[in-house]
């Protein structure tokens, strides 16, 4: 399906840049996932609150590394700033 409006930012503009980090109150920094975050990401997904609001799960550091890789690939492909895994349509 074609778009009716051309892109506001020329294709290739974002992939040429590092994904930004954003400082927030309390001295925290929101930043893109790194491969070194895999253990923390896998541990976070054991939290019942995260399990309640996510449609997928991460059961190992290996799965977390794959998730992080897909996040990085989506930024480079300019298809997303964060992972969004397509789900099968409801039957």
C-alpha positions, 0 to 999 in steps of 0.5 A: 500500500503506497504512502500518500505523504513522502518521508519527512526525513530522507531515508538513510538519515537515522541509520547513519547516526547512533541511536540517541540516549536521553537523560531523565530526572534522578540522574537516569539515562535511557539508552539503547540496549547493548549486548552486555545488557543481556543478563539484566534483560533476561532477569527483568523478564522474570518479573511478573509485572513485565510478564503481565504487560509484554506479549513475549518472554525471554527465557535466557541470555541467548534469547535476550542477545537475539532480542537486542540484535533485532533492536539494533537491526531495526534501527539500522533498517530504519524500521523502528527505534525499538523491537516490535515483533509481529504477532500472528493475526487472531483467528 
